[in-house]
Each structure stands twice: as C-alpha cells, then as structure tokens.
Amino acid sequence: MKERLIKKYVPASETAYYIMLVLHESPKHGYGISKRVEVLTGGRIRLGSGTIYGTITKMLKDGLIVMYANEERKKIYELTEIGEAILQTEIVRITELHRHAAEIGGDKDERG
C-alpha cells in the first residue's frame, strides 16, 4: 500500500507538498495551514479554501493525515507516518532536482 501511495503522491502537487511540509512542522487547522504556506512562499501561493480542503479530503482518505477536534472544536490536521514517509521521499526527489539544476543549469556565460 505504501508504494501505491508513493506513486500517487510523488511527484506531489505544490498544494499537497506544502500541506505535508506545514503539518510536519506541527498540527494545524485549515486556516493555519493556508497562512503558513503563504508565509513560507512569500505570498506566491495563497491556497483558497476549495483547493486546500479538496486536497485535505483526498489526503485524509488516503491516510496521509488524520483529523481531530481540539478544545475549541476546531478541526486539526496532523501528518501520519505514511504522510511523513511520502514527504521525505518528495524532499529527496526535490533535493536531487535542485542538485542537478545547480550542476547543469545556471548562467551559460558563467560556464564558458
């Protein structure tokens, strides 16, 4: 099952990636996720409620995250073990992409 989910989520959409990344940091409610993503990306990504809750619903169904209610009865989301494994797999993939871009990419004038 883990391999099937890895194939489904890797490569991850930016929305799914940032939701997992933010929940890796700490459990949050939907609005908290949205605001943290906006801060992390310098405002480049502003997740609308339809986008964030559509992705959260899919991730809940697939077991990447769990939901519980806090003392104010707000829905709080938390990354599961499989969600953490998928996030780490995606981080390794992105790190490799970045390394290759640094080796090959860049300004052609600097490479001679």
N, C-alpha and C positions, 0 to 999 in steps of 0.2 A: 504494500500500500504506500509506503514512504516513497518508493521510486516513482510510482504513478503520480503522486502529488508533486514531486520534484519536477517531473516532466511537464506537469500542468502549470507550475508557477515559475519555472526558470527557463527563459528569462522572464522576470517579473515586470508587470506594468509599473510605471513610476508610482501610481497610486498604491498598489499592493506593496511595493518595496518600502515606501515611506511609512505606511501604516505599520508594517512589521518593525521597521527601524525605530519608530517612535515608541511602540509597545515594548521593544527590547529595553528601552531606557526605563520605562515604568508603566504600569497600568494606567489607562486614561479613559475618559468618556469621549464620545464622538467629537464634541466641540473642542476638547483639549487636544485631540489628535490633529484636527484641522488647523488649529492655531500653531501648534508646534511645527507642523510641516511648513506652514507659511514662514515662520521664523527661520527654520533651517535652510530654506531655499531662497531667503532674501525676498520673499514675496513673489517669486517666479511661479510657484504652484499655490493656488488657492482652491482647495477642494470644496466643491459645492456639496450640499447635503445629499443629493441624489447619487453623486459619484462615490462619496465616502461610505454611505450606508449600503449602497449596492455591492461594493467591494467587501465591506464588513460582513454582509449577509452570506456572500459566497465563501468567505474565509471561515465563518462560523460553521457553515455546512460541511466544509472540508476538514474541520478540526484544527486549523492553524491558530485560531484564537478561541477563547472562551469568554462568556459574558456573565457578570454577576451584578447585583444591585448593592450599592454602598448604603451607608446610614441615611443619606438624603433620598434614597430610592432612585438615584441616577444609574443608568446602565454604564458599567465599567467594563472595558475590554482588556484582556491580558493575553500575551503570546503563550502558546503551548510549546511543548517540547518539539513537536514536528514543525511548528511555525518557526521556532528558533533554528532548527536544522536547515530549513529552507532559506531563511535569512542568511545564515552563514555560507551556504552554497552559493547564493547570489552575490554575497560580498567577495568571495573568492573569484567568481566569474568577472565581476566588475574590476577588481584589482588587476586581473590578468589583462583585461581590455585596456586599462589605463597604462599598464607597463608597456604593452605593445605600442600604444599610441605615442608614448614618450620615446621609445626606441626608434620608431619608424617615422612618426608624424613630425610635427613641428614645422618650423620655417625652413623652406628649401634653401634659402640663401645661407643659413647657418650650417647646412650640411655640405656645402660646397658644390 
